[in-house]
Amino acid sequence: MPGSWHLFGPEGELVTARFAIHDGFTKGMIKDGARLETIKILKYAKATYPNAAQVTVEGTFPMTDQYGNTSNDIVVNVIYERSTLDKINFDGVSKDRIWEIRDSGFIAPDFRP
């Protein structure tokens, strides 16, 4: 399995992949890296679990609350149904659109475009 991903779920059901979003020099670079990692994970999950009904990708990142406490929070939770996965051309999909074409889920405000 490439990268430092953790995939869970039996074939034919729901698959969840969790990864740590890497810090970068700028917010834009952090978001771009997370989007590219999402594409890699979806491509890998589709090949590894060809009968999965749904793939959820969760990205974690260190966030600091109003009291100064830092924890690794899920900041990206994007869910793709089988029908959407089947439409994605992984060699041509734009990294800028990969989260927009999700079926459901959320993206924390700091990670939105």
N, C-alpha and C positions, 0 to 999 in steps of 0.2 A: 504494500500500500504506500503510494507516494506521499510526501509531506508528513506533517505530524497531525494527522486526522484520526479521529476515533469514530468508526461507523458502527452503528448498532441496528439490528433488525434482521429477521429472517427473510429469505427471498419470498416474494409474493405479497409482502405486507408493507409496513411502514419502515422506512430507513431514515435514521437521523445521523448526521455527521456534525461533529463539533470540532472547531479549530480555534487556536489562539491567533488573533489578528496581530501581525507584527507592527511594531512602531516604525515610523519613518521620519524623514526630515520635515515633512509638511503634512497638514491634514489631508491634502489632496493625494499625496503619495500613500498615506495609510489607507484611504478609501479605495484607491486604485488597486492596491495590493490585495485588499479584502475581496474586491469584485473579481479579480483574476483568480484568486484562490477558490471562490465560489464556483466559477466556471470549471476549474480543474476537478473539484469535488463532484459536481453534477455529472461530468463526463465519466469519471471513474465509477460513481454509483450506478449510472445507467448501464455501464458495461459489466459491472460486478453483480448487480441485482437487476437483471433484465425484466423481471416480472414484478418489481416493486410497484405498488399502487401510488406511492407518494414518497418524495424525498424532501426532508427538512434539513436545511443547512443553518447551523448556529455558529456565530462568531463571537468570541469573548475578547474583552479589552479592559485594561485597568482603568477604572473610573473612580473619581474622588467625589464624595458627597459633600454637602454643605458644612459638615462638621470636620472635614479634613481626613476622613477615613477612606482608604483606597481598597477596592476589591475588584476581582475579575468578574465583570458582569456580562451577560449576554446582551450585545448591542445590535446584533443582526440575527434575525430569525426569519428566514425566507422559506416558504413551502411551495413545492412544485408538484402538481398532479402528473400522473402518467401521460395524459394527453398533451400537456405542456412540454414535458421532457421529450416526447416524440417529435415535437415541432422544432426543437432547438438544433441548429447546425453549429456544433461546438467549434468548428474551424472558422466560422464567420460571424458568430454573435458578437455584438459590441459589448465591451465590458461596462460601458456607461448605461446600458439598458438591461443588464442581466437581472438586477433587483426589481426593475420596473415590470418585467414580464412574469413575476411570481404570481401564484394564485392567491396566496394569503401570507400572513405573517406581519412582522414589524421591523422597522429600522429606527434605531435611536436617533434623536434629533441631531446629534453631533456627527452622524454618519450619513445623513441625507444629503442629496446634491444641493 
